[in-house]
Amino acid sequence: MSADGADKGLADSPEFVGRRAQMFPQLTPAQIARLQAHGVHRRIVKGEILAQPGDRNRPMLVILSGSVEVFQTGVDSEVLVVVHTAGSFTGEMSTLHGIGSLVRSRVREEGEALAIPEEQLRAIIQTDAELSEIFMRAFILRRVGLIASQAGDVILLGSSHSAGTLRLQQFLTRNSFPFVNVDVNADPGVQALLDRFHVNIADIPVVLCRGEVVLKNPSNEEVAACLGMNQVIDDDRIRDVIVVGAGPSGLAAAVYAASEGLDVLVLETGTPGGQAGSSSKIENYLGFPTGISGLALAARARVQAQKFGAEIRTAYTAMKLDCNRRPYAIELKGGTTVRAHSIIIATGAEYRQLAIDNASRFFGAGVYYAATATEARRCEMKEVIVVGGGNSAGQAAVYLAGKCRHVHLLVRSRGLADTMSNYLIRRIEDSANITLHVRTEIIALDGAEQLERVTWRTALGAGEVAGAPVAPGAAEVAGAGETAGPGVTAGAAEETKAIGHVFLMMGAVPSTHWLKGCIALNDKGFVRTGPDLTAGDFASLNGTAPRPVQFFETNWPGIFAVGDVRCGSVKRVAAAVGEGSACVQQVHQELHA
Ligand SMILES: Cc1cc2nc3c(=O)[nH]c(=O)nc-3n(C[C@H](O)[C@H](O)[C@H](O)COP(=O)(O)OP(=O)(O)OC[C@H]3O[C@@H](n4cnc5c(N)ncnc54)[C@H](O)[C@@H]3O)c2cc1C
């Protein structure tokens, strides 16, 4: 799309017509005048390549005269996205934090541009409310457009039966990275791609990175490195604060700390969003009356943190915390170390697994720990099982009931009333295609490469028979009404079903293994802070804290814990966000002590 409408680009697709003015706004002379002090004038020469996919640290260009065309590149092609003319500006989210470009920009007509470096761009965004809104909105919408085009030179060759494929789909999707998904079982053009890049079916999942590098079953770290997803950061710099974990609590801490001028580094082993990122719809978070997907909430929070200058590294795992050195040091997977005056532990929790030997074999191949659109696509119109009695299980059951033929909700307890919010219980009651099975647990999973069959066992009380419907909200009579028949043993009924999709929503255990030997934990592994600490926790400090310990502070001064990882925290998004935000004030007190 050009300002004069002469060229049609991706931005002219029907889905963006209504938002084109926000995606590609024209700056007024007054706005351009305000920007002059932040950049330098430069000539742009016809045919000059201003950015290639993967290029880092590009300035944003405000076009003063002439024009610049932007292309999304494919393996052998380029698709026009837009033509920038005078008054328009280049860039999208990657421009703001110095990571690899997603597009190619080339000068179409000679002219002049105002080049604004990344640092200056961030300064404008933090200080000029009007321009900040224009730039941020345009950058976000441009990224959304690139993702929606499902085009580009990053191709994931995979199979809907492969766990590795699901992992990579989740990694790219949750990092808001545009990619082309090619299913080797369904895509007609796949053989040509396999031949061209000398790849066998046995190698999948394969990521074709920028149409050049072939990554066979790569780790998330390898994909992030190849695609330039992280900033190039000086590891020797000592930060004010390192936040470990980019779930709701860590992102909230990053937003508040960065917006208050602290030098913040965020480390995230997987993808920003944490557990909330795996929720299909969060309906109890203040300010979103119609609900918001965890993915959308996480994407907004990440952009907000980056807007204020927080550096977020994805696919970076904290392996060990060294409390004995000040500034504190965190050893990363791969051996490097990063250091900071204070640390915020926001590593939340990991999903609880089924206690069945072969369960991990089916992870991603029929067993899932999240119920978002990515997983739901694999089981459309099929029969599925959701395990768990908490809100996450209730949400998953309701969401999947809208996509799948039938949902079996399995709980070990006698009902949902004690563990699930009423609104979810009511929705489950109202869903004709959800069946609740109380006092029931999975005892076997079977299948070759993909999960094919599931066996569950329902405990029966004295005099009970199997099979009658159960009211979700009541403290039910377990397994009530089932007809004793084949598979019913004394006190239990076993049933095997040809079901290939199981969603495990059974709560979580704290991610604190990297803190062992350093941070005081409770008997379940959660971090103890403030009032939960005892004199014994300060043994390495001669039994006394150097000063009154703050509420979110651990047994080491300047090391804080927030969100689900903290003992006694309320395991909810709003609580995690609140703790992450509030903790920053305590970080300031420590830094200025
Ligand atoms: C499916 C589902 C649905 C939910 N729905 C709701 C809801 O509707 N409403 C509600 O209020 N709550 C809901 N919850 C609960 C809510 O998501 C959590 O309470 C919240 O996400 C906790 O945030 P957190 O930041 O403390 O931890 P987490 O969300 O667990 O985030 C921790 C982050 O730390 C990262 N991490 C862990 N270890 C390391 C390491 N060593 N190095 C680097 N990074 C690390 C993890 O990858 C993760 O991204 C739901 C939970 C689930 C699982």
The ligand as an SDF file (V2000), in Angstrom:
LIG
                    3D

 53 58  0  0  0  0  0  0  0  0999 V2000
   -4.1960  -23.1030   32.0300 C   0  0  0  0  0  0  0  0  0  0  0  0
   -4.2150  -22.0810   33.1180 C   0  0  0  0  0  0  0  0  0  0  0  0
   -5.2690  -21.1810   33.2230 C   0  0  0  0  0  0  0  0  0  0  0  0
   -5.2830  -20.2050   34.2300 C   0  0  0  0  0  0  0  0  0  0  0  0
   -6.3330  -19.3300   34.2850 N   0  0  0  0  0  0  0  0  0  0  0  0
   -6.3480  -18.3520   35.2200 C   0  0  0  0  0  0  0  0  0  0  0  0
   -7.4200  -17.4060   35.2580 C   0  0  0  0  0  0  0  0  0  0  0  0
   -8.3460  -17.4560   34.4680 O   0  0  0  0  0  0  0  0  0  0  0  0
   -7.3830  -16.4280   36.1940 N   0  0  0  0  0  0  0  0  0  0  0  0
   -6.3740  -16.3410   37.1000 C   0  0  0  0  0  0  0  0  0  0  0  0
   -6.3850  -15.4080   37.8760 O   0  0  0  0  0  0  0  0  0  0  0  0
   -5.3470  -17.2390   37.0990 N   0  0  0  0  0  0  0  0  0  0  0  0
   -5.3150  -18.2390   36.1930 C   0  0  0  0  0  0  0  0  0  0  0  0
   -4.2950  -19.1650   36.1800 N   0  0  0  0  0  0  0  0  0  0  0  0
   -3.2190  -19.0240   37.1840 C   0  0  0  0  0  0  0  0  0  0  0  0
   -2.2170  -17.9390   36.7300 C   0  0  0  0  0  0  0  0  0  0  0  0
   -1.8810  -18.1630   35.3800 O   0  0  0  0  0  0  0  0  0  0  0  0
   -0.9770  -17.9420   37.5900 C   0  0  0  0  0  0  0  0  0  0  0  0
   -1.3540  -17.6710   38.9190 O   0  0  0  0  0  0  0  0  0  0  0  0
    0.0240  -16.8850   37.1220 C   0  0  0  0  0  0  0  0  0  0  0  0
    0.4240  -17.1360   35.7870 O   0  0  0  0  0  0  0  0  0  0  0  0
    1.2650  -16.8690   38.0250 C   0  0  0  0  0  0  0  0  0  0  0  0
    2.1510  -15.9400   37.4780 O   0  0  0  0  0  0  0  0  0  0  0  0
    3.7050  -15.9970   37.8520 P   0  0  0  0  0  0  0  0  0  0  0  0
    4.3670  -14.9330   37.0470 O   0  0  0  0  0  0  0  0  0  0  0  0
    3.8820  -15.9460   39.3080 O   0  0  0  0  0  0  0  0  0  0  0  0
    4.2480  -17.4330   37.3980 O   0  0  0  0  0  0  0  0  0  0  0  0
    4.1630  -18.2060   36.0180 P   0  0  0  0  0  0  0  0  0  0  0  0
    2.9820  -17.7900   35.2390 O   0  0  0  0  0  0  0  0  0  0  0  0
    4.3300  -19.6350   36.3640 O   0  0  0  0  0  0  0  0  0  0  0  0
    5.4580  -17.7000   35.2260 O   0  0  0  0  0  0  0  0  0  0  0  0
    6.7520  -18.1040   35.5930 C   0  0  0  0  0  0  0  0  0  0  0  0
    7.6990  -17.9480   34.4060 C   0  0  0  0  0  0  0  0  0  0  0  0
    9.0190  -18.2270   34.8160 O   0  0  0  0  0  0  0  0  0  0  0  0
    9.6840  -18.9820   33.8100 C   0  0  0  0  0  0  0  0  0  0  0  0
   10.7780  -19.7470   34.4480 N   0  0  0  0  0  0  0  0  0  0  0  0
   10.6760  -20.7960   35.2990 C   0  0  0  0  0  0  0  0  0  0  0  0
   11.8940  -21.2250   35.6710 N   0  0  0  0  0  0  0  0  0  0  0  0
   12.8010  -20.4220   35.0350 C   0  0  0  0  0  0  0  0  0  0  0  0
   14.2350  -20.3570   35.0300 C   0  0  0  0  0  0  0  0  0  0  0  0
   14.9820  -21.2030   35.7750 N   0  0  0  0  0  0  0  0  0  0  0  0
   14.8380  -19.4220   34.2600 N   0  0  0  0  0  0  0  0  0  0  0  0
   14.0820  -18.5340   33.5140 C   0  0  0  0  0  0  0  0  0  0  0  0
   12.7290  -18.5570   33.4950 N   0  0  0  0  0  0  0  0  0  0  0  0
   12.0960  -19.4850   34.2620 C   0  0  0  0  0  0  0  0  0  0  0  0
    8.5870  -19.8700   33.2740 C   0  0  0  0  0  0  0  0  0  0  0  0
    8.9130  -20.3620   31.9620 O   0  0  0  0  0  0  0  0  0  0  0  0
    7.3930  -18.9220   33.2790 C   0  0  0  0  0  0  0  0  0  0  0  0
    7.2610  -18.2320   32.0690 O   0  0  0  0  0  0  0  0  0  0  0  0
   -4.2370  -20.1500   35.1850 C   0  0  0  0  0  0  0  0  0  0  0  0
   -3.1800  -21.0860   35.1090 C   0  0  0  0  0  0  0  0  0  0  0  0
   -3.1630  -22.0380   34.1020 C   0  0  0  0  0  0  0  0  0  0  0  0
   -2.0200  -23.0260   34.0250 C   0  0  0  0  0  0  0  0  0  0  0  0
  1  2  1  0
  2  3  1  0
  2 52  2  0
  3  4  2  0
  4  5  1  0
  4 50  1  0
  5  6  2  0
  6  7  1  0
  6 13  1  0
  7  8  2  0
  7  9  1  0
  9 10  1  0
 10 11  2  0
 10 12  1  0
 12 13  2  0
 13 14  1  0
 14 15  1  0
 14 50  1  0
 15 16  1  0
 16 17  1  0
 16 18  1  0
 18 19  1  0
 18 20  1  0
 20 21  1  0
 20 22  1  0
 22 23  1  0
 23 24  1  0
 24 25  2  0
 24 26  1  0
 24 27  1  0
 27 28  1  0
 28 29  2  0
 28 30  1  0
 28 31  1  0
 31 32  1  0
 32 33  1  0
 33 34  1  0
 33 48  1  0
 34 35  1  0
 35 36  1  0
 35 46  1  0
 36 37  1  0
 36 45  1  0
 37 38  2  0
 38 39  1  0
 39 40  1  0
 39 45  2  0
 40 41  1  0
 40 42  2  0
 42 43  1  0
 43 44  2  0
 44 45  1  0
 46 47  1  0
 46 48  1  0
 48 49  1  0
 50 51  2  0
 51 52  1  0
 52 53  1  0
M  END
$$$$
